Amino acid sequence: MTRQEVELIIFKVSADGQDAINMKIYKNGTTCRYGAGGLPQLGISAMSIFNDARFFDPLIAKVPDEILERPVMYEEETPNGYIEYIIAFYGVSKNGNTGEGADWSKSTGVRIKLAHQSTFNHPIIGFLDGFTLDAAELTNEWYFDVMLNAQYKMLSSMLPKETFIAQPKTEAEIYTHFENYINQMMTSSRKWSMIDFDENKTYERDGQTFVGVIQHDEKSFSVNFIPE
């Protein structure tokens, strides 16, 4: 598969049946995600249509040609649990649709399934970790706005109009997933900061406009919404 043929990149990291992160990034701008790289699995997901390749282009540029030319599959016996990495590439649509309704005719990628006690040592793991974290980092600010919408019903001025959010039905469940999300962001191996995620944004709720003020350090996180 050639780089020019790729229209969709899928990222998934899971452990023992739970997804730590799951993303779909399309060349046409459609972006789907849930998770922040940790466990438990987050139950708040979203799909937004950006109508440009702001996430796709920098990611596909980082993919080595050999990954696209030859799929890599490796699986171990996992009697005591597992961690699984998947990065998949799809392209050449049979029905002309290059979004969620595409009928892809070409695909390739990497799938590695390891036991928790695995001694598998290969450079591909470094690529999988780094590439997945790169994709998460690119989409972090957008996914942050999704989480604020779920928890506080605040609509960010930067969230695309064509955004679809799936979340639990009860406020208690949403709160639990939001707290898990904040914890996962704060404990990320890349030490992600949310401090600038409110920059140049306003938030709307019930017809009123607010400015968000984020406070975040290594041990705490808070966000306050001030009427504009």
Beta strands, then each sheet from edge to edge (+ up, - down):
strand 1: 6-15
strand 2: 18-26
strand 3: 30-35
strand 4: 45-49
strand 5: 72-75
strand 6: 82-93
strand 7: 104-115
strand 8: 155-156
strand 9: 163-166
strand 10: 203-205
strand 11: 208-216
strand 12: 221-227
sheet 1: 5+ 7+ 6- 1+ 2- 3+ 4- 9+
sheet 2: 8+ 10- 11+ 12-
end
